[in-house]
Amino acid sequence: MHLISTEPATGAMIWSGEPGDAAAEVVAARAAFPAWAALPVTVRAETLRRFANTVRARESEFAELIARETGKPLWEAKTEVAAVVGKVDISISAYMERTPQRKHEAAMGAKVAVRHKPHGVLAVLGPYNFPAHLPNGHIVPALLAGNAVVFKPSEKTPAVGAMLVELYREAGVPEGVVRLLIGGPDEGRALAGQPDIDGLLFTGSAGAGQALHRQFADMPHKILALELGGNNPLVVWEAKDMEAAAAIAVQSAYLSAGQRCTAARRLIVPEGAKGDALVDAITRLIDRLIIDHPLAEPQPFMGSVIDNAAADRLEAQFARLVDGGGKVIRPLLRWREDLPFLSAALIDVTEVQDRADEELFGPVLQVIRVADFDAAIAEANNTRFGLAASLVGGSPKLYDRFWAEVRAGVINWNKPTNGAPSSAPFGGVGLSGNHRPSAYYAADYCAYPVTSSEAEIARGSIDQGLRDPNTIEN
């Protein structure tokens, strides 16, 4: 089936191509792996530094492609390209820190050594919301460790995926070491099921992550790193500056049109006047947000969601909240039926019974009012997910309690839920991941430790459990 990618903001075709063959790509990567793994890590590191320079040289072209294919504003696409560049030096530092070679003395002049080996061929499945930065966050550490990679970009952003691989090859990464697999869910399942991959690194939805976990259930020898979504809480409590709190809430909920796994989905506020004041401040900001084509001037705060199917799903989810008793503060509006531009929506769901614990992957923020901080903590944890959480306001003591009691892999204070630093580990618990955090800790799942007891001279003796040789009859 021919694959076509269109610009969300216009509907114009941006790229087309044929689906690839997962088995053939794995064979090519397997053939290239030994020579790449045999190179000194310093050589691999220098190759990846050339990749960073290659991306810098084509920054404008790459950013415009990302903006056009995802619908995100150009300014945001530029920050994504900068993250692709920055990932190289961060990954080199992380690899040296997380996987160092160590030796220490043992008895009788022996030594105990710890070194690390690459797994072999790793599959990488990328998402559409950050189609360069997020797969690159798996690929760079994997290559640095000596693995070969088969990368399948999202079928919604194949053009960005193709350019990313082109940039690796332009920088001198051997063609067999990074393979590009174009395709949709069928090709993704085929790649995950290839017997000759040694692991799979995935960023995407919880549902897809659960399917992969089931697929890998009888293959515990293969590494599986899952970076999934979230139903993330933002708690505003005892905030002294309502305007600042509102800005943090808007940034948390609506950046990237809400298409970030770390976006705030639930805003938890106190009942009464303080909650009302915050909601009023947020609505004033929402009413000022510019939503437009990614290359428009002035630059918009946010663009479209990825496609019409995503917009349709969000409209249906929002309608269910309204039908369940949600009070609309700002509606979810669609500018045109044939394009996926959505407004920033705000809805009070305090009285909604049996709210679905799901990730609304778009510009929808749900307000929940609670009586006290105990209830705020309980509501924050009222989810099967556990990716990001943030507290705005309060004292250091209150934040210490929030940090200790909230279940999440990213917990912030007076900062948005999104925008996690690449210089720290990133990942979640529950339905948000499988305890293999990426970013700075990606080195941990791209190589495995090997422990060696070593001596230059063989010495062996058995001191117990042997009969006296003089008593053995011939």
N, C-alpha and C positions, 0 to 999 in steps of 0.2 A: 504494500500500500504506500503510495507516494505521500510524503510528509510535507506539509505546508505550514509555515509560521507567518502570522500576520501581526501588524502593529495594533495593539489594543486601542490606541487612541484614534485610529483612522480606519481600521479594517483593511488597509493595504497590505499586500503580500510583501514580506521582507526576505524570505528564504524558502527554498524547497530542496528536497533531496530524497533519496531512497533509504529505507531502513537497512541496517547492517546485519551482519551475521555474528552472533555472540560467540559461537564456537571458534570461528576463524580468528576473531580478534584475540581470544584467549590463547590460541595456539601461537600467534605472532608475539604476544607479550611473553609467553613462556620461553620462546626461543631467545628473546633478547635479554631476559632476566640475568643469566649467569654473568655475562660480560659486564653489565651495569653494576651488579652487586660486588664484583671483584675489584672495581675501581676504589681507590682510597676515598674516604668520606670528604676529604678536602677537595678532590676533583669534582665530586657531585655537588658540593656546596658552591664552587665557583661556577659551575654550569647553571645552577639556579640563580646565582647573582646576575649572570648574563640574561637570564629570563626576566628578572626584575627590570633590568635596563631596557630590554626590548619592549616591555609593557610601557615603561616611561616614554619611550620614543613614539609610541602609537596611542598615547593616552587619550587624545581628543577623539580619534576614530573609535576606539574601544568604548569610551564613555557614551558616545552618541548611539552606538549600536545597542548597548545595554538599555539606555533610556527608551529607544524606539521599540525594542522587543518586549520590554517589561511594562512600559507605560509610566515608569517612575520619572520624576523630574531630572533634568540633566545635572543639576547641582548634586543630587543624591547619587546619580550614576558615577560622577567624578569621585565621590568619596569611596565608592565601591572599588574603583580602579586603584585608588591610593591604598586601599586595604590589601588588594592583590599584590601590589609592590611590597608593602610592609611585611607581608606574611613571610617572605624569604628570610630576612635577617632575624625575625622573631623565631622562626622555626629552627634556624641554625643554632641560636642561643639555647633554645629549649632542648634540642637534640643533645647538645654537649652537656647540658645540666642533667637531663633526665636519663640519658643512656651512656654514662661515662665508662671508660675502661678502668677497672680497679684491680689491684693486686695487693695481697698482704701475705706476710710470712706465716708459714705453718710449721709443724714439727719436722725435725730432721732435714732442714734446709729446703723443704717443699714450699710451694706457693699455692694460694687459692686465688684464681683469677675470675673476674666477671666481665664478660663482653656481650655484645648484642648482635643478633642476626636478623636480617629482613625475613619476612614471611615467605615472599615469593611473588605471586601475582595477586594483586588486590583489585577488586572491582569497586568503583566509586559511582554512586547514583546521586546526581545533583538535583536541587530544587529549582523552581523558577523565580523565586522572589529575590534571591541574590545569586544569579546564575553563574557568576564568575567567582566571587569571593568565597562562597560556601564550599563548592567543590574544590576550589584551590586550597582551602584550608585542610582538606584531606590529602590532596595530590602532592603538594610540596613536601609535607613531612614524610609521606610514603616514599617519594623519590629519594629524598635525602637519606633515608634509612637503607636504600638499596633495592627497594621493590620495583617491579614493573606494574603499570596501572592500565586497566581498561575502564574508561570513563564514558558513562552514558548520561548525557545532559537530559534535563526535562524535555519532553516532547513539545512543551510550550515555549522553550527558549533554545532551540538547537543552534541558531546562528551564533549566539554568544558562546556556546559550548565549542562549536567548530573553531571560532577565532581563538579561544583560549588554547586549544591544542596546537593551532597554527603558531601561536606565540612561543610555546614550549619548543617546537621543532625549529623555529627560526633562531632560537637561542642556542641550539646545539644539543638539546635532549634527543637521543636517538629515536628514530621513528618507531621502532618496536617497543620502546620503553613506555611511551604514552600512546595508547590506542583510543580512537574515538568510535563509539558505538552509537549510531543514530537510531532512534526508534521510540516506541511508546511503551505501555505497560507490558506487552508481550515480550519485547526485547529485554526489558528489565528483569522479568521473571526468568527468561532464558539465561541471562547473564548470571543471576544469582544461583541458578541451578547447575552451572557448569562444574563438572567434577574437578577440573584442574585449576580453579581459583583457590587461593589459600585464605581468603577472607573477603568481607564486604563492608564498606564504609558508606553509611547512608545518612542523608539529611532530608527530612520530609515529614509527612503526616503520621500521626499515631496509628491510623488504620493500616497504612502501608508498612509501618514498622512492625506491627503485630503480625502481618502476613509474612514478612521476612523472618521473624523469630520462629514462626511455625515451620517455615521452609527449612530453617537451619536446625530444627530441633534434634535431628539424629546425626548432626555433624558438629559435635562439641570441639573437634580439633580445628575448626575454622574460626578465625576471629570475626566477630560481628560487632561493629560499633554503630549504635543507633542514636541519632540526634533528632528528636521529635518535637512536637508542638507543645502548646501550653494553654491553660485557661487561667491566665495570670492575674493575681490580685494586686491592686494598688490601694493601700490603706492611707487615708489622710486623717490625721488625728492630732489635735492640739496645734495645728499649723498657725503660725503667727502672721505669715504673709500669704493671703489668699490668692493674690495675683500670681505669685511664684508657684504656688501649689497648682493653680489652674494651668499654668504653662507646662509644668511637668506632666500633668494628666493628659493634656492635649498631645504633647510629644509622645508620651507612652502609648496612647491609643491610636493615633492617626498617622504617624510617620509611615511612609511606604504604603499609604492607603490602608493601614492596619494589617498589611501582609508581612508581618514579622512574627516569628515564633515566640519572641519575647514581648510582644505588644500586650499592654494592659487590656484585659477583657472585662474585668469586674472592678468597679470603683467603690470601695467600702468607706462609708462616711458616717459620722454620728447623726443620730436623729436630731431634728430641731433646727435652730437658727444657723448653727455653724455649718451643717450640711447644706442648708439652703444657700448660704453665702458662697460656698465653693461651687455649687452647681450653677449659680448665676454667673460667676466669674468664668466658668468653662463655656457656658453658652455664648457669652460675649466674644470669646476667642473663636469659637466655632464659626460664628457669623462673619468673622473677618478672614477666614481661611480662603486662599485662592486655590481653586481646583481647575486644572487645565491640561492641555497637551504638554508632554514633557519638554518640548523645545520652545514653549511659549515665552513671551516677554511681557510683563515681568514674570520671573520664574514662579511657578506655583508651589504651594506647600506640599500638595500631593497631586498625583495623576489618577489614572484609572486603576481598577483592579485588572487582573491578568487577562480575563476574557469574559464573554457573555455568560458562559456556563457558571463561572464563579459568581458573577453578579446575580444571576437567577437564584443560585443557592442561598446567597446572603439575604436576598429579598424574602425568600421563603422562611428562613430562620427568624428574621425580624418579625414577619407576620405572625409566626407562632408565639413569639413573646407578647405581641400585642393581644392576640386572641386569648392568651393565658392570663391577662390582667395587667400587662405592663403599661405604664403611663409614658407616652411619648413626650419627650422634652424637645428633641430635635429629630425630625423624621429621617428615614433613609430614603433619599430621593434619587431617581435615575434620570439623567438629563435626556437621554435618547434611548429608545428601546433597542436600537441596533448597535450601541456602543456601551462598554462597561464602566461608564463614569458614575460614581456614587458619591453622595454627600456624606459628611461626617455626622453620624447618628448618635443620639444620646437617649437612653430609655431607662426609666426607673422600674426595676423588676422586683422591688422589695416584697410586693404582695403576690408575685407569681408563684404558684404552687408547682412543685415537681419540675423546677427548671432543669433543662437538659445540661449535663456536664459535658459540653462540647466546645471545641475551638471555633469561634466565629471568625474566620480568617479574612477580615476586612474591617472597614471603618465603623465599627459598632462598639460602643462602650455602655455597659450595663451598670446602673447605679443601685447599690444595696445599702440601705440605712439600718444601723444597728444601735442598740441601747448603750453598750459599754465596750471597753477594749477586749474583755474576754470574748464577747460575741464577735468582735472584729477578727480576732485570731481564729475563732472557730469557723467563721465564714471564709477566711483566707484559705484554710485547709479543707474547705468543703469541695474538694475536687480530687479526681483520680490522677490528675497531672501534677507536676512539681518542677516546673522549669524556672520561672522568674517571679519574684515578689518584691514589692518596694513599700517602705514606710516613709511618708512625708509628714514632718512635724515631730513633736514629742521630744523627750529628753534622752540623753545617752542611756539612762537606765531603761527607759521604755523601749528604745531600739535594741538593747541587749536582750530584753525579753522577746521582742519580735523575732530577732535572729535565732534565738534558742528554740522557739516554739513553732515557727513557720517551716513547713516542709517544702523546700525548693533548692535547686542547685545554684541559683543566682539570687542573692538577697541584698537589696540596696537600701540606703537611707538618704532621704532628701535628694534622690536622683531618680531619673526615669527607670522603668523596668527594662527598657531596651538600651542598645548601645554598649554591649558588653566589651571590655577591652581584650584585644588579642594577646596581650601579655599575661593573661591569667587563664586558668582552665574554664571551659564552658560546657555545660550540660545539665541535665536534670534527672529527677527520679520519678518513680511512678510511671505513668504513661508517657512521660517526657524523655525517657532514655533508659539505657541499660548499664548505668554506672561506668561508662567509658567516656569521660569528658574530653572534648576536643580542644581546639585553640592551643594553648601552651602545653597541654598534656597529650596532644595528638601523638607525640613521639612514643608514648606508652603503648599505643595499640598498633604502631607501625613497625615495631621491632620487638623481639623477645629476648630475655636475658639467658645467657648460657653460663653456667658455673663450672669451672674446671679446677681440679686438683692436679698440680703439675710438679714433677721432679725431674732433674736432668739425669739422675741415675736411678735405675729400678732397684728398689729394695723390697723384699717380700719375705715374710715369715709367718708361720702359724704356731702360735704359742699354746693353744689349748685344744683339747679334744683329739689328740693324736696318740696312737699306741707307740710304745717304745720300740724302735726299729730292731733292737736286739732280741725282741721276743717274737718277731714275726718268722714263722717257718717258711722255708722255701717250698 
